[in-house]
């Protein structure tokens, strides 16, 4: 079994989801975890959102240090933390969870869109994530119109900003993340990193 599988099985075995796993050339091994999420049935109240704590990261760190030593994995530093405001979207359940949120998407190759004013070589987009009309694919909706400047008054008679939409399949995505937009009215708990030196650090 590959050591990556060992890490994932360890994280899930302790009741968490493995969000991301990175290994840098400098020997840093970064493991990002979160509490599992599942969509609620119609009529059900959504459960209270749980946030990863320093204690959670410490527990995962201790277990991974032992297993990585057993697997003889060569690394210099282990960091276990929770997702930041630019959380990666890796699995389809991530797209289901964050539908309606603003995301940054990089495609593997440009997608031509009929009737849309999109550059032929454009692969990066920021917009609102939605389920496409066919119920299978996803789409991102955005406007290339400039945002109003802070404090600028917008007339109610101003015509609506033209919107564009692009449908895509998940296998066409190279990278997708939540756009790092800070909403002070409803901020998520700060992300927590726990390095193997035993010190916690906020990712805000």
Residue frames as a rotation matrix with the C-alpha (Angstrom) as fourth column:
UNK 1
0.573 0.819 0.000 0.00
0.819 -0.573 0.000 0.00
0.000 0.000 -1.000 0.00
UNK 2
-0.131 -0.600 0.789 1.30
0.523 -0.718 -0.459 3.47
0.842 0.352 0.408 -0.93
UNK 3
-0.746 -0.230 -0.625 2.04
0.665 -0.297 -0.685 5.81
-0.028 -0.927 0.375 1.95
UNK 4
-0.849 0.503 0.162 -0.57
-0.439 -0.842 0.315 8.24
0.295 0.196 0.935 0.59
UNK 5
-0.003 0.870 -0.493 -3.20
-0.135 0.488 0.862 5.56
0.991 0.069 0.116 1.09
UNK 6
-0.296 -0.197 -0.935 -1.89
0.828 0.435 -0.354 4.97
0.476 -0.879 0.034 4.61
UNK 7
-0.995 -0.071 -0.073 -2.32
0.097 -0.891 -0.444 8.67
-0.034 -0.449 0.893 5.41
UNK 8
-0.494 0.869 0.011 -5.89
-0.627 -0.365 0.688 8.72
0.602 0.333 0.726 4.04
UNK 9
0.078 0.531 -0.844 -6.88
0.252 0.808 0.532 5.55
0.965 -0.254 -0.070 5.90
UNK 10
-0.615 -0.372 -0.696 -5.43
0.757 -0.030 -0.653 6.93
0.222 -0.928 0.299 9.13
UNK 11
-0.964 0.255 0.082 -7.29
-0.264 -0.955 -0.136 10.25
0.044 -0.152 0.987 8.80
UNK 12
-0.202 0.952 -0.231 -10.62
-0.623 0.057 0.781 8.63
0.756 0.302 0.581 7.88
UNK 13
-0.135 0.100 -0.986 -10.16
0.472 0.881 0.025 5.96
0.871 -0.462 -0.166 10.53
UNK 14
-0.799 -0.185 -0.572 -10.04
0.597 -0.353 -0.720 8.70
-0.068 -0.917 0.393 13.16
UNK 15
0.023 0.978 -0.207 -13.31
0.857 -0.126 -0.500 10.15
-0.515 -0.166 -0.841 11.87
UNK 16
0.040 -0.077 -0.996 -12.06
-0.187 -0.980 0.068 12.94
-0.982 0.183 -0.053 9.60
UNK 17
0.905 0.174 0.388 -11.93
0.355 0.191 -0.915 13.60
-0.233 0.966 0.112 5.87
UNK 18
-0.225 -0.973 -0.046 -8.64
0.626 -0.181 0.758 14.02
-0.746 0.142 0.650 4.03
UNK 19
0.734 0.513 -0.445 -9.07
0.079 -0.716 -0.694 17.29
-0.675 0.474 -0.565 2.11
UNK 20
0.822 -0.531 -0.207 -5.58
-0.397 -0.273 -0.876 17.59
0.408 0.802 -0.435 0.64
UNK 21
0.714 -0.685 0.147 -2.14
0.344 0.526 0.778 16.02
-0.610 -0.504 0.611 0.82
UNK 22
0.890 -0.455 -0.001 0.96
-0.277 -0.540 -0.795 17.89
0.361 0.708 -0.607 -0.33
UNK 23
0.610 -0.791 -0.046 4.63
0.586 0.412 0.698 16.95
-0.533 -0.452 0.715 -0.30
UNK 24
0.921 -0.277 -0.275 7.12
-0.369 -0.847 -0.382 19.69
-0.127 0.453 -0.882 -1.12
UNK 25
0.587 -0.775 -0.237 10.64
0.113 0.367 -0.923 19.33
0.802 0.515 0.303 -2.48
UNK 26
-0.173 -0.679 0.713 11.97
-0.646 -0.468 -0.603 20.69
0.743 -0.565 -0.358 0.82
UNK 27
-0.791 -0.180 -0.585 10.59
0.180 0.845 -0.504 17.71
0.585 -0.504 -0.635 2.74
UNK 28
-0.750 0.605 0.268 7.43
-0.591 -0.431 -0.682 19.35
-0.297 -0.670 0.680 4.07
UNK 29
-0.775 0.609 -0.168 4.46
0.458 0.726 0.513 17.00
0.435 0.321 -0.842 4.31
UNK 30
-0.841 0.527 0.124 1.21
-0.524 -0.732 -0.436 18.97
-0.139 -0.431 0.892 4.67
UNK 31
-0.746 0.649 -0.151 -2.02
0.602 0.754 0.265 17.14
0.285 0.107 -0.952 5.53
UNK 32
-0.796 0.555 0.242 -5.31
-0.577 -0.817 -0.025 19.06
0.184 -0.160 0.970 5.43
UNK 33
-0.810 0.514 -0.283 -8.27
0.559 0.822 -0.107 17.57
0.178 -0.245 -0.953 7.28
UNK 34
-0.626 0.699 0.347 -11.91
-0.696 -0.701 0.157 18.44
0.353 -0.143 0.925 7.94
UNK 35
-0.531 0.576 0.622 -14.96
-0.282 0.572 -0.770 16.92
-0.799 -0.585 -0.141 9.55
UNK 36
-0.833 0.270 0.483 -17.04
0.546 0.546 0.636 14.79
-0.092 0.793 -0.602 7.17
UNK 37
-0.580 0.692 -0.431 -20.02
-0.558 -0.722 -0.409 16.48
-0.594 0.003 0.804 5.50
UNK 38
-0.794 0.425 0.434 -23.14
0.591 0.706 0.390 14.99
-0.140 0.567 -0.812 3.98
UNK 39
-0.775 0.564 0.285 -26.11
-0.303 -0.728 0.615 16.74
0.554 0.390 0.735 2.31
UNK 40
-0.774 0.580 0.252 -29.30
-0.191 0.166 -0.967 16.91
-0.603 -0.797 -0.018 4.36
UNK 41
-0.626 0.656 0.421 -32.59
0.780 0.512 0.361 15.49
0.021 0.554 -0.832 3.19
UNK 42
-0.547 0.504 0.668 -35.40
-0.016 -0.804 0.594 17.91
0.837 0.314 0.448 2.22
UNK 43
0.545 0.822 0.164 -37.17
-0.107 -0.125 0.986 19.15
0.832 -0.555 0.020 5.35
UNK 44
0.530 -0.438 -0.726 -34.23
0.833 0.431 0.347 18.34
0.161 -0.788 0.594 7.62
UNK 45
0.957 -0.290 -0.031 -32.34
-0.265 -0.910 0.318 21.03
-0.120 -0.296 -0.948 9.49
UNK 46
0.437 -0.879 -0.188 -28.67
-0.057 0.181 -0.982 21.26
0.898 0.440 0.029 8.58
UNK 47
0.620 -0.264 -0.739 -26.46
0.773 0.369 0.516 20.07
0.136 -0.891 0.433 11.45
UNK 48
0.911 -0.337 -0.237 -24.33
-0.209 -0.873 0.440 22.65
-0.355 -0.352 -0.866 13.23
UNK 49
0.702 -0.692 -0.167 -21.05
-0.121 0.115 -0.986 23.11
0.702 0.712 -0.004 11.40
UNK 50
0.861 -0.492 -0.130 -18.04
0.310 0.306 0.900 21.63
-0.403 -0.815 0.416 13.21
UNK 51
0.736 -0.676 -0.035 -14.58
-0.543 -0.558 -0.628 23.11
0.405 0.481 -0.777 12.99
UNK 52
0.478 -0.679 -0.557 -11.25
0.547 0.726 -0.416 21.33
0.687 -0.105 0.719 13.30
UNK 53
0.969 -0.130 0.211 -9.48
-0.247 -0.600 0.761 22.22
0.027 -0.790 -0.613 16.54
UNK 54
0.096 -0.994 0.052 -5.83
-0.929 -0.108 -0.355 22.23
0.358 -0.014 -0.933 17.61
UNK 55
-0.134 -0.094 0.986 -6.54
-0.700 0.714 -0.027 19.09
-0.702 -0.694 -0.162 19.64
UNK 56
0.841 0.469 0.271 -7.85
-0.115 0.643 -0.757 17.34
-0.529 0.605 0.594 16.52
UNK 57
0.723 -0.626 -0.292 -4.66
-0.481 -0.153 -0.863 18.23
0.496 0.764 -0.412 14.62
UNK 58
-0.139 -0.785 0.604 -2.49
-0.990 0.132 -0.057 17.03
-0.035 -0.605 -0.795 17.52
UNK 59
0.278 0.330 0.902 -4.28
-0.412 0.889 -0.199 13.66
-0.868 -0.316 0.383 17.55
UNK 60
0.995 0.093 0.038 -3.81
-0.001 0.381 -0.924 13.16
-0.101 0.920 0.379 13.79
UNK 61
0.457 -0.889 -0.028 -0.18
-0.758 -0.372 -0.535 14.33
0.465 0.266 -0.844 13.98
UNK 62
-0.095 -0.512 0.854 0.76
-0.877 0.448 0.171 11.81
-0.470 -0.733 -0.492 16.68
UNK 63
0.513 0.370 0.775 -0.81
-0.066 0.917 -0.394 8.93
-0.856 0.151 0.495 14.78
UNK 64
0.988 -0.136 -0.070 0.74
-0.073 -0.014 -0.997 9.91
0.135 0.991 -0.024 11.45
UNK 65
0.265 -0.949 0.172 4.21
-0.954 -0.284 -0.099 10.35
0.142 -0.137 -0.980 12.94
UNK 66
-0.052 -0.236 0.970 4.11
-0.538 0.825 0.172 6.77
-0.841 -0.513 -0.170 14.18
UNK 67
0.661 0.421 0.622 2.76
0.215 0.688 -0.694 5.31
-0.719 0.592 0.364 10.92
UNK 68
0.903 -0.371 -0.216 5.11
-0.371 -0.420 -0.828 7.29
0.216 0.828 -0.517 8.66
UNK 69
-0.008 -0.921 0.390 8.04
-0.975 0.095 0.203 5.99
-0.224 -0.378 -0.898 10.69
UNK 70
0.088 0.129 0.988 6.76
-0.147 0.982 -0.116 2.43
-0.985 -0.135 0.105 10.28
UNK 71
0.873 0.321 0.368 6.33
0.314 0.208 -0.926 3.02
-0.374 0.924 0.081 6.52
UNK 72
-0.079 -0.996 -0.030 9.85
0.720 -0.078 0.689 4.52
-0.689 0.033 0.724 6.40
UNK 73
0.646 0.365 0.670 8.59
0.725 -0.567 -0.390 7.66
0.238 0.738 -0.631 4.67
UNK 74
-0.423 -0.886 -0.189 11.34
0.904 -0.426 -0.026 10.26
-0.057 -0.182 0.982 4.27
UNK 75
0.470 0.526 0.709 10.16
0.499 -0.821 0.278 13.75
0.728 0.223 -0.648 5.31
UNK 76
-0.637 -0.759 0.138 11.56
0.377 -0.463 -0.802 16.67
0.673 -0.459 0.581 7.28
UNK 77
-0.928 0.369 0.050 8.42
-0.269 -0.571 -0.776 18.25
-0.257 -0.733 0.629 8.74
UNK 78
-0.588 0.809 0.016 4.79
0.727 0.520 0.448 17.22
0.354 0.275 -0.894 9.15
UNK 79
-0.917 0.399 -0.005 1.99
-0.365 -0.843 -0.394 19.78
-0.161 -0.360 0.919 9.27
UNK 80
-0.569 0.822 0.004 -1.62
0.794 0.548 0.262 18.83
0.214 0.152 -0.965 9.93
UNK 81
-0.903 0.231 -0.362 -4.21
-0.074 -0.914 -0.399 21.57
-0.423 -0.334 0.842 9.58
UNK 82
0.023 0.979 0.202 -7.73
0.568 0.153 -0.809 22.54
-0.823 0.134 -0.553 8.61
UNK 83
-0.046 -0.027 0.999 -8.70
0.981 -0.188 0.040 24.11
0.187 0.982 0.035 5.27
UNK 84
-0.771 -0.218 -0.598 -8.21
0.336 -0.937 -0.092 27.84
-0.540 -0.272 0.796 4.81
UNK 85
0.079 0.844 -0.530 -10.55
-0.208 -0.506 -0.837 30.24
-0.975 0.177 0.135 3.04
UNK 86
0.002 -0.122 -0.992 -9.09
-0.998 -0.057 0.005 28.99
-0.057 0.991 -0.122 -0.27
UNK 87
-0.042 0.056 0.998 -10.10
-0.402 0.913 -0.068 25.40
-0.915 -0.404 -0.016 0.42
UNK 88
-0.832 -0.267 -0.486 -9.46
-0.549 0.274 0.789 23.07
-0.077 0.924 -0.375 -2.54
UNK 89
0.374 0.915 0.153 -12.38
-0.777 0.399 -0.487 21.25
-0.507 0.063 0.860 -4.17
UNK 90
-0.665 -0.747 -0.017 -11.17
-0.678 0.594 0.433 17.72
-0.313 0.300 -0.901 -4.90
UNK 91
-0.884 0.385 0.264 -14.22
0.402 0.915 0.012 15.45
-0.237 0.117 -0.964 -4.89
UNK 92
-0.523 0.759 0.388 -17.75
0.308 -0.257 0.916 15.77
0.795 0.599 -0.099 -6.25
UNK 93
0.261 0.631 -0.731 -19.09
0.926 0.049 0.373 15.99
0.271 -0.774 -0.572 -2.69
UNK 94
-0.525 -0.505 -0.685 -17.03
0.654 -0.755 0.056 19.19
-0.545 -0.419 0.726 -2.31
UNK 95
-0.945 0.219 0.242 -18.87
0.056 -0.621 0.782 20.72
0.321 0.753 0.574 -5.27
UNK 96
-0.041 0.973 -0.226 -22.22
0.574 0.208 0.792 19.68
0.818 -0.097 -0.567 -3.80
UNK 97
0.054 0.010 -0.998 -21.26
0.988 -0.143 0.052 21.19
-0.142 -0.990 -0.018 -0.45
UNK 98
-0.462 -0.394 -0.795 -20.13
0.404 -0.891 0.207 24.54
-0.790 -0.225 0.571 -1.80
UNK 99
-0.349 0.451 0.822 -22.71
0.881 -0.140 0.451 25.12
0.318 0.882 -0.349 -4.55
UNK 100
0.746 0.643 0.173 -23.61
0.577 -0.754 0.312 28.82
0.331 -0.133 -0.934 -4.55
UNK 101
0.537 -0.648 -0.541 -20.14
0.313 -0.442 0.841 29.86
-0.783 -0.621 -0.035 -3.38
UNK 102
0.826 -0.372 -0.423 -17.62
-0.563 -0.548 -0.618 31.87
-0.002 0.749 -0.663 -5.39
UNK 103
0.626 -0.600 0.498 -14.85
0.315 0.778 0.543 29.60
-0.714 -0.183 0.676 -6.67
UNK 104
0.170 -0.671 -0.721 -11.64
-0.887 -0.424 0.185 29.85
-0.430 0.608 -0.667 -8.69
UNK 105
0.678 0.128 0.724 -11.36
0.114 0.955 -0.275 27.20
-0.726 0.269 0.633 -11.40
UNK 106
-0.183 -0.746 -0.640 -8.47
-0.842 -0.218 0.494 26.35
-0.508 0.629 -0.588 -13.69
UNK 107
0.841 0.539 0.057 -9.30
-0.404 0.693 -0.597 24.05
-0.361 0.479 0.800 -16.60
UNK 108
0.143 -0.778 0.612 -6.95
0.358 0.617 0.701 21.50
-0.923 0.118 0.367 -18.13
UNK 109
-0.764 -0.296 0.573 -7.74
0.635 -0.186 0.750 22.95
-0.115 0.937 0.330 -21.57
UNK 110
-0.812 0.487 -0.322 -9.86
-0.463 -0.873 -0.153 25.87
-0.356 0.025 0.934 -22.81
UNK 111
-0.455 0.761 0.462 -13.53
0.705 0.625 -0.336 25.11
-0.544 0.173 -0.821 -23.43
UNK 112
-0.960 0.172 0.221 -15.26
0.044 -0.684 0.728 26.83
0.276 0.709 0.649 -26.33
UNK 113
-0.478 0.841 -0.254 -18.63
0.510 0.030 -0.860 28.30
-0.715 -0.540 -0.444 -25.37
UNK 114
-0.484 0.360 0.797 -21.11
0.812 -0.154 0.563 29.09
0.326 0.920 -0.218 -28.13
UNK 115
0.366 0.710 0.602 -22.40
0.503 -0.695 0.514 32.65
0.783 0.114 -0.611 -28.04
UNK 116
0.835 -0.135 -0.534 -20.11
0.471 -0.327 0.819 33.71
-0.285 -0.935 -0.209 -25.22
UNK 117
0.758 -0.592 0.274 -17.42
-0.280 -0.675 -0.683 36.37
0.589 0.441 -0.677 -25.36
UNK 118
0.795 -0.514 0.321 -14.64
-0.145 0.353 0.924 34.18
-0.589 -0.782 0.206 -23.92
UNK 119
0.160 -0.828 -0.537 -11.05
-0.975 -0.219 0.046 34.23
-0.156 0.516 -0.842 -25.14
UNK 120
0.653 0.154 -0.741 -10.18
-0.486 0.836 -0.255 31.01
0.580 0.527 0.621 -26.97
UNK 121
-0.150 -0.824 -0.547 -7.18
0.101 0.537 -0.837 30.32
0.983 -0.181 0.003 -24.72
UNK 122
-0.186 0.114 0.976 -8.83
-0.852 -0.513 -0.102 31.21
0.489 -0.851 0.193 -21.40
UNK 123
-0.223 0.045 -0.974 -8.60
0.201 0.980 -0.001 28.52
0.954 -0.196 -0.228 -18.73
UNK 124
-0.828 -0.130 -0.545 -9.00
0.555 -0.052 -0.830 30.43
0.080 -0.990 0.115 -15.45
UNK 125
-0.181 0.856 0.484 -12.36
0.099 -0.473 0.875 31.62
0.979 0.206 0.000 -14.16
UNK 126
-0.972 0.078 -0.221 -13.84
0.216 -0.067 -0.974 33.05
-0.091 -0.995 0.048 -10.96
UNK 127
-0.489 0.867 0.093 -17.58
-0.575 -0.401 0.713 32.89
0.655 0.296 0.695 -10.46
UNK 128
-0.127 0.576 0.808 -20.49
-0.929 0.215 -0.300 31.32
-0.346 -0.789 0.508 -8.63
UNK 129
-0.963 -0.250 -0.102 -20.62
-0.269 0.926 0.266 27.53
0.028 0.283 -0.959 -8.66
UNK 130
-0.028 0.995 0.093 -23.95
-0.901 0.015 -0.433 26.06
-0.432 -0.096 0.897 -9.78
UNK 131
-0.360 0.062 0.931 -25.32
0.252 0.967 0.034 22.73
-0.898 0.247 -0.364 -10.95
UNK 132
-0.934 -0.012 -0.357 -25.80
-0.331 -0.347 0.878 22.80
-0.134 0.938 0.320 -14.73
UNK 133
-0.154 0.976 -0.152 -29.27
-0.978 -0.173 -0.120 22.48
-0.144 0.130 0.981 -16.25
UNK 134
0.038 0.153 -0.987 -28.67
-0.545 0.832 0.108 18.84
0.838 0.534 0.115 -17.22
UNK 135
0.795 0.328 0.511 -28.23
-0.595 0.259 0.761 17.95
0.117 -0.909 0.401 -13.54
UNK 136
0.835 -0.549 -0.050 -24.99
0.548 0.836 -0.026 16.14
0.056 -0.006 0.998 -14.33
UNK 137
-0.110 -0.904 0.413 -22.40
0.744 -0.351 -0.569 18.74
0.659 0.245 0.711 -15.18
UNK 138
0.122 0.043 -0.992 -21.50
0.798 -0.599 0.072 21.84
-0.590 -0.800 -0.108 -13.20
UNK 139
0.314 -0.075 0.946 -21.33
0.720 -0.630 -0.289 25.44
0.618 0.773 -0.144 -14.31
UNK 140
-0.392 -0.457 -0.798 -19.67
0.805 -0.590 -0.057 28.62
-0.445 -0.665 0.600 -13.22
UNK 141
0.495 0.662 0.563 -21.51
0.808 -0.589 -0.019 31.94
0.319 0.464 -0.826 -13.60
UNK 142
-0.201 -0.661 -0.723 -19.67
0.767 -0.566 0.303 35.25
-0.610 -0.493 0.621 -13.66
UNK 143
0.918 0.354 0.180 -19.49
0.391 -0.729 -0.562 38.75
-0.068 0.586 -0.807 -15.09
UNK 144
-0.065 -0.979 0.195 -16.42
0.991 -0.086 -0.104 40.40
0.119 0.187 0.975 -16.58
UNK 145
0.497 0.291 0.818 -17.88
0.251 -0.950 0.185 43.84
0.831 0.113 -0.545 -15.81
UNK 146
-0.599 -0.788 0.140 -15.75
0.110 -0.254 -0.961 45.80
0.793 -0.560 0.239 -13.30
UNK 147
-0.058 0.533 -0.844 -16.91
0.969 0.233 0.081 45.76
0.240 -0.813 -0.530 -9.70
UNK 148
0.720 0.330 0.610 -18.22
0.188 -0.939 0.286 49.07
0.668 -0.091 -0.739 -8.25
UNK 149
-0.401 -0.900 0.172 -15.53
0.114 -0.236 -0.965 50.93
0.909 -0.367 0.197 -6.33
UNK 150
-0.388 0.226 -0.894 -15.85
0.912 0.233 -0.337 51.05
0.132 -0.946 -0.296 -2.51
UNK 151
-0.483 0.283 -0.829 -18.33
0.361 -0.798 -0.483 53.76
-0.798 -0.532 0.283 -1.57
UNK 152
-0.977 0.121 -0.173 -19.55
-0.209 -0.426 0.880 54.16
0.032 0.897 0.442 -5.14
UNK 153
-0.281 0.951 0.126 -23.33
-0.368 0.015 -0.930 54.63
-0.886 -0.308 0.346 -5.40
UNK 154
-0.962 0.016 0.271 -25.05
0.236 0.541 0.807 52.41
-0.133 0.841 -0.524 -7.92
UNK 155
-0.598 0.777 -0.197 -28.18
-0.796 -0.604 0.037 53.77
-0.090 0.179 0.980 -9.55
UNK 156
-0.302 0.603 0.738 -31.30
-0.107 0.748 -0.655 51.62
-0.947 -0.277 -0.161 -9.26
UNK 157
0.714 0.585 -0.385 -31.98
-0.397 -0.115 -0.911 52.44
-0.577 0.803 0.150 -12.92
UNK 158
-0.267 -0.898 -0.350 -28.66
-0.892 0.094 0.442 50.94
-0.364 0.430 -0.826 -13.96
UNK 159
0.508 0.464 -0.726 -29.21
-0.739 0.668 -0.090 48.02
0.443 0.582 0.682 -16.36
UNK 160
0.854 -0.156 0.497 -28.36
-0.241 0.727 0.643 44.60
-0.462 -0.668 0.583 -14.95
UNK 161
-0.095 -0.978 -0.188 -24.79
-0.840 -0.022 0.542 43.45
-0.534 0.209 -0.819 -15.40
UNK 162
0.529 0.273 -0.804 -24.51
-0.739 0.614 -0.277 40.89
0.417 0.740 0.527 -18.24
UNK 163
0.235 -0.380 0.895 -23.67
-0.678 0.595 0.431 37.45
-0.696 -0.708 -0.118 -16.91
UNK 164
0.008 -0.291 -0.957 -21.87
-0.849 0.504 -0.161 34.57
0.529 0.813 -0.243 -18.55
UNK 165
0.499 0.185 0.847 -22.09
-0.659 0.715 0.232 30.87
-0.563 -0.674 0.479 -17.77
UNK 166
-0.117 -0.585 -0.802 -19.88
-0.872 0.447 -0.198 27.94
0.474 0.677 -0.563 -18.67
UNK 167
0.853 0.419 0.312 -20.70
-0.512 0.788 0.343 24.29
-0.102 -0.452 0.886 -18.09
UNK 168
-0.149 -0.938 -0.313 -17.93
-0.860 0.280 -0.427 21.83
0.488 0.206 -0.848 -17.34
UNK 169
0.784 0.252 -0.567 -17.34
-0.002 0.915 0.404 18.26
0.620 -0.316 0.718 -16.20
UNK 170
0.870 -0.430 0.242 -15.17
-0.330 -0.142 0.933 17.50
-0.367 -0.892 -0.265 -13.19
UNK 171
0.446 -0.742 0.501 -12.64
0.668 0.648 0.365 15.60
-0.595 0.172 0.785 -15.32
UNK 172
0.455 -0.261 0.851 -11.99
0.680 -0.516 -0.522 18.84
0.575 0.816 -0.057 -17.22
UNK 173
0.924 -0.054 0.379 -10.85
-0.265 -0.804 0.532 20.67
0.276 -0.592 -0.757 -14.07
UNK 174
0.058 -0.969 -0.239 -7.15
0.221 0.245 -0.944 20.97
0.974 0.002 0.229 -13.28
UNK 175
-0.809 -0.303 -0.504 -7.65
0.557 -0.118 -0.822 22.85
0.190 -0.946 0.264 -10.01
UNK 176
0.089 0.857 0.508 -10.61
0.197 -0.515 0.834 24.31
0.976 0.025 -0.215 -8.13
UNK 177
-0.728 -0.317 -0.609 -10.67
0.659 -0.077 -0.748 26.27
0.190 -0.945 0.265 -4.88
UNK 178
0.513 0.784 -0.349 -13.01
0.850 -0.521 0.078 28.46
-0.121 -0.337 -0.934 -2.91
UNK 179
0.186 -0.425 0.886 -12.23
0.384 -0.799 -0.463 32.05
0.904 0.427 0.015 -3.80
UNK 180
-0.402 -0.420 -0.813 -10.37
0.900 -0.020 -0.435 33.64
0.167 -0.907 0.386 -0.84
UNK 181
-0.273 0.439 0.856 -13.03
0.000 -0.890 0.457 36.25
0.962 0.125 0.243 -0.15
UNK 182
-0.882 -0.075 -0.466 -13.35
0.459 0.095 -0.883 37.35
0.111 -0.993 -0.049 3.48
UNK 183
-0.046 0.929 0.368 -16.93
0.158 -0.357 0.921 37.94
0.986 0.100 -0.130 4.60
UNK 184
-0.883 -0.408 0.231 -16.82
-0.122 -0.275 -0.954 39.74
0.452 -0.871 0.193 7.94
UNK 185
-0.135 0.911 0.389 -20.56
-0.952 -0.228 0.203 39.21
0.273 -0.344 0.898 8.46
UNK 186
0.841 0.452 0.297 -20.23
-0.514 0.839 0.178 35.45
-0.169 -0.302 0.938 8.55
UNK 187
0.029 -0.943 -0.330 -16.62
-0.927 0.098 -0.362 34.38
0.374 0.317 -0.872 8.77
UNK 188
0.694 0.046 -0.719 -15.61
0.064 0.990 0.124 30.78
0.717 -0.132 0.684 9.14
UNK 189
0.884 -0.467 0.032 -13.44
-0.011 0.046 0.999 29.76
-0.467 -0.883 0.035 12.03
UNK 190
0.373 -0.813 -0.448 -9.76
-0.924 -0.372 -0.094 30.40
-0.090 0.449 -0.889 11.23
UNK 191
0.751 -0.197 -0.630 -7.86
-0.109 0.904 -0.413 27.49
0.651 0.379 0.658 9.78
UNK 192
0.668 -0.511 0.541 -5.47
-0.630 -0.002 0.776 25.79
-0.395 -0.860 -0.323 12.16
UNK 193
0.472 -0.623 -0.624 -2.10
-0.308 0.547 -0.779 24.23
0.826 0.560 0.066 11.37
UNK 194
0.813 -0.290 0.505 -0.31
-0.445 0.249 0.860 21.94
-0.375 -0.924 0.073 13.78
UNK 195
0.328 -0.791 -0.517 3.31
-0.693 0.170 -0.700 21.32
0.642 0.587 -0.493 12.92
UNK 196
0.609 -0.117 -0.784 5.26
0.351 0.927 0.134 18.41
0.711 -0.357 0.606 14.33
UNK 197
-0.614 -0.774 0.153 7.07
0.209 -0.347 -0.914 20.87
0.761 -0.530 0.375 16.58
UNK 198
-0.387 0.532 -0.753 3.86
0.918 0.296 -0.262 21.07
0.084 -0.793 -0.604 18.62
UNK 199
-0.735 0.119 -0.668 3.01
0.106 -0.952 -0.286 24.69
-0.670 -0.281 0.688 17.82
UNK 200
0.095 0.848 0.521 -0.32
0.912 0.136 -0.387 25.74
-0.400 0.512 -0.761 16.34
UNK 201
-0.847 -0.320 -0.424 -0.64
0.126 -0.896 0.425 28.56
-0.516 0.307 0.800 13.84
UNK 202
0.246 0.964 -0.099 -3.68
0.193 -0.149 -0.970 30.27
-0.950 0.220 -0.222 12.33
UNK 203
-0.454 -0.360 0.815 -3.94
0.834 0.152 0.531 30.43
-0.315 0.921 0.231 8.53
UNK 204
0.672 0.740 0.027 -5.85
0.707 -0.630 -0.321 33.70
-0.220 0.235 -0.947 8.53
